[in-house]
Amino acid sequence: MPTLQRYLGRFTLPNDALDFTIGGNAVTLTSARYLMSGYAAEPTNQLCEHIQAKVRALGGNPYPAFTCTQSTTTGKITLSGMGAPTAIVWTDTALRDLLGFTAGLSGAATYTGTNQARYCWFPTRGLSEYPGDLTKWWTQRSTSYPYRSAGGQTYGVQGTLLDEGKYGYRHLPKADVITTSATVWESLQQFFADVIHPCEKIRVFPDRTLNSGPDYVDAVWGVEGENPIGSFTEFASRHIRYYNGLWSVDFQMWEFVS
């Protein structure tokens, strides 16, 4: 089986996506910058863990076992651990939508989103091009300048070692790449607009089944030289010119440095 990846983009949770009720208890989230979910035991709460903490902190502690998790294989959000059928009402439908739900929830103690959550990309085929070893992810580029004089003497100016890489996918299905009336958040084109265009941090899991601190790298979308990101079609193209069903994607990433 090929090794599949997942890409989680950082985003700002807006003020119109903060409120919901669970079992009649009002919950208000904090507007901040998040990834959709964190790795196991991450010390900083990402959005899923923030939702979980807010529900568990409700007065009277009605849902001490409540969990909000994102599948590492489908990207969908699951709300569970309520102990009995519990209604969830999305006061802010923008929050409902970005989590991948499509309506209010009732009649169950566990709910899974209809759609993949927003600000994520879960390609359904593994990488066909990458530098070296997936467990390393990066290759290195030196910015040092070596010189040699006409007389043969050598010297140089030491620069910096930069972590970066070029990556590629082949034969991706249309839904992985192109936004259509049949897609919601899952396409690379949507991820391009939501995360790549704003030059946001991207958390990459080279093996998406893994979810601990050493299992990811933080990256940004890279370009050649000092050029702008440019057109989406510079990265994504039909694998067969006149057939929309299979797509190729080629891109660069740079290590994220704050």
N, C-alpha and C positions, 0 to 999 in steps of 0.2 A: 504493500500500500504506500502511495506517495505521502510525504510529509506536507501537511497543509499549514498555511499561515493565517494569522489574524492581525488586523491593524486597528488600533483604537485611537481616535483623534481627540485632542483636547478641545473643549468648547466652554462657552460661558452660559450657565443656566440663567435664562432671562427672568425678569420679574413677573411675566405673565405665565410662568410654568413652575409655580412654587407650591400650590395648594391642592390638597385632596383630603377626603375623609375616609376613615376606616372604622367600620362599626359605629358610625356616628361621631367618632372622635376626630377633631380637626387637626391636620398636620400641615405645618408650613416649613418648607425647606429653605435653605440659605442660598441666595444667589452668589455664585462663585464660579471659578474655573474648575472643571472636572474632566476626567476620563469617564467613560460610561461605567466601568467597573475596575476594581483594583485586583492586584495579585493576592495570593493567600497571605494573610497576616500583615498586609501593607500598613505601615503606621499612620498614613494619611488617608482619610476616607475619600474614596471616589464616589460617584453619584449613587450607585447601588448601595454601597455601604453607608452612605449618608442617609438614604431613605430608611434603611434598616435601623440605624441608630435612633433616628427621630421617632419611629414607631415604638421601638422598645422603651423610649424615654417618656412615653405618654403618662400623664397623671394616673395613678392607680395601677400602672404597669399591666394593662390588660392583655398584652401580646409579648410576653417575655421571650418566646421562641420564634418570633417573626423573622423571616429571612427575605432578602431581596438579592437575587443572584442573576448573573448573566451566563448563559451557556457558552462554553469555550468552543463549541462546534457549530452552533446555529446562530449565535449572537442574540437570541431571544431572552427576554427577562422573565423570571418566574418569581411570583410572590407567594409565600407559603408559611407554614408554622403558626397559623391562627387558631388551630385547635378545634374549630367548628366552622360551618358555613358563615361567612362574613362578607358584608357588602363593602365595596370600595367605590366611592364616587369621585370622579375627577372634577374637582372644582375648576381647575385650570385644564382645559382640553389640550393645550399645547404640551403639558407634561405627559398626558396620556399618549399623545401622538408620538413624541420623541422616544418614549419607552417601548413603543411598538404595540400598544393596545388600541382598540378601535371603539370601545364602548365602556359604560359602567360595568362593574363586576358584581355578581351576586350568585348565591346558591351553592358556593363551594368554599373549601378551605385552602385551595391551591389554584393559582391562575398563572397561565403562561401566555405571553404576548402573541398576537396573531402574526405580527411582523417582526423582523429583525429590528433591534434598536438603532436609532440614528447615530451619526458620527462614527460609524464603524464600517470596515470592509472585511468580509469573510469570503475570499475567492474559493471556489469549489474545486480547483485544481492546484497542484503544487507548483512551485517555481521550476522553470526549466533553465533559467540562467541566474547565476549568483556567484560571487567571488569565493573560491576555495571551499569552505566547509560551512554548512548552515549553522552549526553550533557556534561559529565565530561571527557570522553575519558580515562583518566588515573586512575590507582590505585597507591598506594604508597608502597614503600619498604624502610625499615629502615636498615641502616648499623651499628646501635649501637650494642654493645656487652654487654649483661647482665651476671653477675656472681653471684654465691652463694657459700659461703665457707662451709667447712665441719661442722662448728658450726652453720650454718643457716643464717649468715649475708649476706645481698644482696648489691650489688653495680654494677656499670657498666661504660662503656666508651661510651659517646654519639657520634653517627656518624651523618649521613645526611639522610634526607628523600628524596628519589628519586621517580620521576614520571615515570611510565612505564606501560606496559600492554601486555597481550597476546590476539591475535585476530585470527579469523578464518572465512573462507567462505566455503560454501558447494554448490554443484551442479552448479558451474560456467561453462558456456559454454567454449568449447575449445579455441575460439578466445580471450577470456578474459585472458587466462593463457599462451598458447603455441604459439610461433611464427611459422607461416607457410607461404607458398607462397600466401595465401589469406589474411594475415594480413600485416599491415604496421607498425604503432607505438603502437597499442592498447594493446598488450599483456603484462602480468606481466613479462614474460621472457625478453622482450625488456626493460622494466623499470628496471629489475634486472641488466642488462648490463649497462644501461645508467646512473642510479642514485644510486641503492643500492650498486653495486660493488665499485664505487668511494667513498662510505660512505658520500654521499651528504645529505644535509638537505632536508626533505620532508615536505611540507605543507599539512596537513590533514584537510579536511572538513568532520566531522562526518555526517553532512547533506549537501549533495552537492548542494542543492537548495539555501542555504544561502551563503552570500558573504560579510559579514562585518567583522570588526576587531575582535569582540568576537567570531566569528563563526569557528575559526580554531585553530589548535595547530601545532607547529613546532616540528618535530620528526626526528629520525634517525632509521634505521633498527637495531634491537638489536639481541643479541645472548646470549646463556647460558654461564656463567663464563667468561673466557678470551679466548674463542675459536675464530677462524676466521669465517667469514660469511659462508663459505662452499659451498656445491653444491646446485644448484637451486632445485634439486629433494628432498632436505631435507625439503623444505617448500611446494612444490606443488606435488600432486600425483593424479592419477586417482581415482575417487570416487568408480568406479567399476573397478576391476583390469585390465580387458582386453577390456575396452570400453573407447575410447578417447573422447567421447562427453561430459562427466561431470567430473569436477575436484574439488578437495578440496585444500585449501591453509591455512596453519597455520603459524603464525609468531609472533615475538615480536617487539615492538617498545619502544624506550626510548625517553624521552623529549630531544629535541635539546638544548644544552647549549653551547654558543660560548665562 
